[in-house]
Amino acid sequence: GPSSSQDSSLYPLIEKMFLILNTLNSSMTQLHSKVDLLTLEVMRIKKQIQPVEAATEFQPPPEYLLTSEDCAS
């Protein structure tokens, strides 16, 4: 009947849809691996920057800090 001809026209459409989904899936996988690489790179850069940050946050020992008496004089 007419329903069977409708089914046969649906198959190419479904096939095309699966092809698009597969393409999308592989694109997503590629994107994911690129994001992973970027994350690793950012972590590597952060590690290089950290020693510099640690140096700027260095606190001199207490005997070198001005006391309130020193400031008053």
Contacts in CASP RR format, 6 or more apart in sequence:
PFRMAT RR
TARGET T0000
AUTHOR 0000-0000-0000
METHOD contacts of the structure
MODEL  1
GPSSSQDSSLYPLIEKMFLILNTLNSSMTQLHSKVDLLTLEVMRIKKQIQ
PVEAATEFQPPPEYLLTSEDCAS
END
